[in-house]
């Protein structure tokens, strides 16, 4: 749709948070528009057809804490099939790279680390999660690797209070047609202006003035749902400046998590939904999902500084490393069976600049600071503003719903 000159409510960002806000405001009688810098819905949720046989979630893929995940009911309403099989993370290991006895020993060490982290968080004093590692434990590098998958960064950059605040029911489901496809379908009815990059939020006057790549827009209320790195880098500026918001965003940076999918020839000789990981005793490692949904492919996952290094190495570097690592686990014969299809490079995406937020040590309280409205006109949503479901699509959606209800409550009061 074209950009109007004036609206009651402008929502910046058509990711899960912006779409959640738009759904709440639909039917309210207010004029609403969602401003999206990309040419698609979903933000960091994005499903692509990597090949005729492979559907690939470039971004989020798991409905975490499914019993409390608001997208479960949405999927059922929209006719999206949910897959409720257990994820392959702890079981269904394939090959001999990580023998069962080693896996059992690692899982004990990981569970003990989580126990120490929870006990440390009960003191109420924040510190880096790395301080909860057992000194000299052989599995520490691999536990650090798990953090790069979960948080997008290594343990020394993670607040124990923030990690402990996350609500994980350990129930993780998937969407057969793709999580990104579900969120795009959810957003289809919403009024969205695409290719509309907001650069300035001027709240100095009676109404808020937004400068965008499509022109200038005035609004009574604005809901900001962009990733924290855009606020921290001041890619979107506030006038007058909002130092508390910028500082909070800098305390909640987006880590790096990237995915790759590789076509797998002769896939039927490999098990479905198997996990492949090597006992490499290093943090810089990938973890692999063999034949997700039975598809003829292997998905790889990389996080933290290693993911950033692979991104900087250029297009195709993640796939090339994956093929090398998988061949090291399963033998060189598999190399000819693997073909790169698609990979993500989220930190280099100009409208994301990372994958999902984590709180730096000492900054667990920044989520509440970022979520706080300003002057009854600027409202904030996004996964980073979620107190308990940060780093997830449903946490983002729920935060958008919360911000829109804040708008409606304030307007009703007046």
C-alpha positions in Angstrom: 0.0 0.0 0.0 1.1 3.6 -0.5 2.3 5.8 2.4 -0.4 8.0 3.9 0.5 11.5 5.2 -1.1 10.9 8.5 -2.4 8.1 10.7 -3.5 7.5 14.3 -0.9 4.7 14.9 2.2 3.9 13.0 3.9 0.5 13.7 7.6 0.3 12.7 8.5 -3.2 11.6 6.4 -6.1 10.1 8.1 -8.9 12.1 6.1 -10.9 14.6 5.9 -8.0 17.1 4.6 -5.5 14.6 2.1 -7.9 13.2 0.9 -8.8 16.7 0.4 -5.1 17.4 -1.5 -4.6 14.1 -3.9 -7.5 14.9 -4.9 -6.0 18.2 -5.5 -2.6 16.6 -7.6 -4.0 13.8 -11.2 -3.1 14.3 -10.4 -0.4 16.8 -11.5 2.4 14.6 -8.0 3.8 14.5 -6.1 4.4 11.3 -3.1 2.1 11.4 -0.1 1.4 9.1 2.8 -1.0 9.5 6.1 0.4 8.0 8.4 -2.3 6.8 11.9 -1.7 5.4 12.0 -5.1 3.6 9.9 -6.2 0.7 8.3 -9.1 2.8 6.6 -9.8 6.1 8.2 -11.6 9.0 11.5 -9.9 9.8 13.8 -12.5 11.3 11.2 -15.2 10.5 11.6 -16.2 6.8 10.7 -19.4 5.0 12.1 -20.1 1.6 11.8 -23.0 -0.9 15.5 -23.8 -1.0 14.9 -26.5 -3.7 11.8 -28.3 -5.0 12.2 -30.8 -2.2 13.4 -28.7 0.6 11.5 -26.0 2.6 13.9 -24.0 4.8 13.4 -21.6 7.7 16.2 -19.1 7.2 15.3 -17.6 10.5 13.4 -19.0 13.5 12.2 -22.6 13.0 11.0 -23.9 16.4 7.9 -23.1 18.4 9.7 -23.0 21.8 7.7 -23.5 25.0 4.8 -24.8 22.8 2.3 -25.1 25.7 2.6 -21.3 26.1 3.4 -20.3 22.5 0.7 -18.0 21.1 1.6 -19.1 17.5 0.3 -22.6 18.2 -3.3 -21.5 18.3 -2.6 -19.2 15.3 -1.2 -22.1 13.3 -4.3 -24.2 14.1 -6.6 -21.3 13.1 -4.7 -20.8 9.8 -4.6 -24.5 9.0 -0.8 -25.0 9.4 0.2 -28.5 10.3 2.3 -28.7 13.5 5.0 -31.3 14.0 5.2 -32.4 17.7 8.0 -34.9 17.4 10.8 -34.5 19.9 13.7 -32.4 18.6 16.9 -34.3 17.9 19.1 -32.3 20.2 19.6 -34.8 23.0 18.8 -38.1 21.3 19.0 -39.7 17.9 22.7 -39.0 17.4 24.1 -40.3 14.2 27.5 -41.7 13.4 30.4 -42.5 15.7 31.8 -38.9 16.0 30.1 -38.6 19.4 29.7 -42.0 21.1 26.9 -42.6 23.5 29.1 -42.8 26.6 30.6 -39.4 25.7 27.1 -37.9 25.1 25.9 -39.1 28.4 29.0 -37.6 30.2 28.4 -34.3 28.3 24.7 -34.1 29.2 25.5 -34.7 32.9 28.0 -31.8 32.7 25.6 -29.6 30.9 22.7 -30.3 33.4 25.1 -29.6 36.3 26.1 -26.3 34.7 22.4 -25.3 34.4 21.9 -26.2 38.1 24.8 -24.0 39.2 23.5 -21.2 37.0 20.1 -21.4 38.6 21.5 -21.4 42.1 23.7 -18.4 41.3 20.8 -16.5 39.9 18.9 -17.1 43.2 21.3 -14.7 44.9 20.0 -11.8 42.8 23.5 -10.7 42.0 24.2 -10.6 38.2 27.4 -11.9 36.7 28.6 -13.6 33.5 27.2 -17.1 32.9 30.8 -18.3 32.3 31.5 -18.0 36.0 29.2 -21.0 36.5 31.4 -23.4 34.5 33.2 -26.0 36.6 36.9 -25.1 36.5 38.9 -27.5 34.2 35.9 -29.5 33.1 36.7 -31.1 29.7 33.2 -30.2 28.4 33.4 -26.5 29.0 34.1 -25.5 25.4 31.1 -27.5 24.2 28.9 -26.0 26.9 30.1 -22.7 25.6 29.1 -23.8 22.1 25.6 -24.6 23.4 25.4 -21.0 24.6 26.2 -19.7 21.1 23.2 -21.6 19.8 20.9 -20.6 22.6 22.1 -17.0 23.1 24.0 -16.1 20.0 27.1 -15.5 22.0 29.6 -17.1 24.4 28.9 -17.4 28.1 31.1 -14.5 29.1 28.6 -12.1 27.4 25.5 -13.6 29.0 23.8 -12.3 32.2 22.9 -15.2 34.6 19.8 -13.3 35.8 18.5 -12.9 32.2 19.2 -16.5 31.3 17.4 -17.6 34.5 14.4 -15.4 33.7 13.7 -17.2 30.4 10.7 -19.6 30.7 11.4 -22.8 28.9 8.9 -25.7 29.1 11.3 -27.9 27.0 8.4 -28.5 24.6 9.5 -27.6 21.1 7.3 -28.0 18.0 7.7 -27.1 14.3 5.6 -25.9 11.5 5.7 -28.2 8.5 5.3 -25.4 6.0 7.7 -23.2 7.9 7.5 -20.9 10.8 8.3 -17.9 8.6 5.4 -19.0 6.3 3.1 -19.1 9.3 4.0 -15.6 10.4 3.7 -14.2 6.9 0.2 -15.7 6.7 -0.6 -14.3 10.1 0.4 -10.8 8.8 -1.3 -11.0 5.4 -4.4 -9.1 6.5 -2.4 -6.3 8.0 -2.0 -2.8 6.3 1.7 -2.8 5.5 3.9 -0.3 3.5 6.8 -2.3 2.2 10.3 -0.9 1.3 9.6 1.8 3.8 12.8 2.3 5.9 12.3 4.6 8.9 15.4 6.7 9.7 14.0 9.4 12.1 11.4 9.5 14.8 10.8 13.2 15.6 8.7 13.4 18.8 9.4 17.1 19.5 6.1 18.4 18.2 2.4 17.8 19.1 2.4 14.8 16.7 5.2 12.3 16.0 6.9 12.9 12.6 8.5 9.9 10.9 11.1 10.3 8.1 11.1 7.3 5.8 12.5 6.2 2.5 9.0 6.7 1.0 8.4 10.2 2.5 7.3 11.8 5.8 4.4 10.5 7.9 2.7 12.1 11.0 1.2 9.9 13.7 -0.4 10.3 17.1 1.2 7.1 18.4 4.1 5.1 17.3 5.0 1.5 18.2 8.7 0.7 17.6 9.4 -3.0 17.1 12.8 -3.0 15.4 15.8 -5.1 16.5 17.9 -3.7 19.3 21.0 -3.3 17.1 19.2 -0.8 14.9 18.4 1.4 18.0 21.9 0.8 19.5 23.6 1.8 16.2 21.2 4.7 15.8 20.2 3.6 12.3 16.9 4.9 13.5 17.3 8.2 15.4 15.1 9.8 18.0 14.7 13.5 18.2 14.9 14.6 21.0 17.4 11.8 21.7 16.3 8.9 24.0 19.6 8.0 25.6 17.9 5.5 28.0 16.5 3.6 25.1 19.8 3.6 23.2 21.7 2.5 26.3 19.2 -0.3 27.0 19.4 -1.5 23.4 23.2 -1.6 23.7 22.8 -3.8 26.9 20.6 -6.2 24.8 22.7 -6.8 21.7 21.6 -9.3 19.0 23.9 -12.3 19.0 24.8 -14.2 15.8 23.1 -17.5 14.9 23.2 -18.7 11.3 21.7 -21.7 9.5 22.6 -23.5 6.3 20.8 -26.3 4.3 22.6 -28.8 2.2 21.0 -31.0 -0.4 21.7 -34.7 0.5 21.9 -37.2 -2.3 20.8 -40.8 -1.6 19.0 -39.3 1.4 17.0 -42.5 2.0 20.0 -44.3 3.4 20.3 -41.8 6.2 17.9 -41.7 9.2 15.2 -39.0 9.4 15.4 -36.4 12.2 18.9 -37.4 13.3 21.5 -35.2 15.1 25.1 -35.0 14.1 27.7 -33.4 16.3 31.3 -34.2 17.0 33.0 -34.3 20.4 35.4 -31.7 19.1 36.1 -30.1 22.5 36.0 -26.7 21.0 33.4 -23.9 21.0 33.8 -23.2 17.3 31.7 -26.0 16.0 28.4 -26.6 14.1 25.5 -28.9 15.0 23.6 -30.7 12.2 20.1 -31.9 11.7 19.8 -34.8 9.3 16.7 -35.0 7.1 14.4 -32.6 9.0 10.8 -33.6 8.2 12.3 -36.4 6.2 13.5 -33.9 3.6 16.6 -34.8 1.5 18.9 -32.3 3.2 21.1 -31.6 6.2 20.6 -28.4 8.2 23.6 -26.9 10.0 23.5 -24.4 12.8 26.3 -22.0 13.9 26.5 -19.4 16.6 28.5 -16.7 18.4 31.9 -15.4 17.2 32.3 -18.5 15.0 29.1 -17.6 13.1 30.4 -14.0 12.7 33.7 -15.3 11.4 32.0 -17.5 8.8 29.8 -14.6 7.7 32.8 -12.3 7.2 34.5 -15.1 5.2 31.9 -14.4 2.4 29.0 -16.0 0.7 29.2 -19.8 0.7 31.6 -20.0 3.6 29.1 -21.5 6.0 28.1 -24.2 3.5 31.8 -25.0 2.7 32.7 -25.3 6.4 29.6 -27.5 7.0 30.6 -29.9 4.2 34.1 -30.1 5.5 33.0 -30.8 9.1 30.3 -33.3 8.1 32.9 -35.1 5.9 35.2 -35.2 8.9 32.5 -36.9 11.0 31.2 -39.3 8.4 34.0 -39.9 6.0 35.0 -38.2 2.7 32.6 -40.2 0.6 29.7 -38.1 1.8 31.3 -35.0 0.4 30.0 -35.7 -3.2 26.5 -36.2 -1.8 26.2 -32.7 -0.3 25.3 -29.6 -2.3 24.8 -26.1 -0.9 21.3 -24.8 -1.1 20.8 -21.8 1.2 22.5 -20.1 4.1 21.8 -17.1 6.4 24.1 -14.2 7.3 22.0 -12.4 9.8 24.6 -10.0 11.3 25.2 -8.6 7.8 21.4 -8.1 7.2 21.0 -4.3 7.3 17.5 -4.5 8.9 18.4 -7.1 11.5 22.2 -6.8 12.2 22.0 -10.0 14.3 19.8 -12.9 15.2 18.2 -12.4 18.7 18.9 -10.6 21.9 20.8 -11.5 25.0 21.4 -9.4 28.1 25.0 -8.5 28.8 26.0 -9.2 32.4 24.6 -6.5 34.6 21.9 -5.6 32.0 19.0 -8.0 32.8 16.9 -5.0 33.8 17.3 -3.4 30.4 14.4 -5.3 28.9 12.0 -3.5 31.2 13.7 -0.1 30.3 13.4 -0.8 26.6 9.7 -1.8 26.9 8.7 1.4 28.8 6.5 3.9 26.8 7.7 7.4 26.3 5.4 10.5 26.8 2.3 8.4 26.1 3.2 8.5 22.4 6.1 6.2 21.8 5.7 2.5 22.6 8.2 -0.3 22.3 7.9 -4.0 21.4 10.0 -6.8 20.0 11.5 -10.0 21.4 14.1 -8.0 23.3 11.3 -6.4 25.4 9.8 -9.7 26.5 10.6 -10.4 30.2 10.4 -14.2 29.9 10.2 -15.2 26.2 12.9 -13.1 24.7 14.8 -14.4 21.6 11.6 -16.1 20.3 9.0 -15.2 17.7 6.1 -15.7 20.1 7.8 -13.5 22.7 8.0 -10.8 20.0 4.3 -11.3 19.0 3.1 -11.2 22.5 5.1 -8.0 23.1 3.4 -6.4 20.1 0.1 -7.3 21.5 1.1 -5.8 24.9 2.2 -2.5 23.3 -1.0 -2.2 21.2 -3.1 -2.7 24.3 -1.0 0.1 26.0 -2.0 2.4 23.1 -5.7 1.5 23.4 -5.8 1.8 27.2 -4.2 5.3 27.0 -6.6 6.5 24.3 -9.6 5.1 26.1 -8.6 6.9 29.3 -8.4 10.2 27.3 
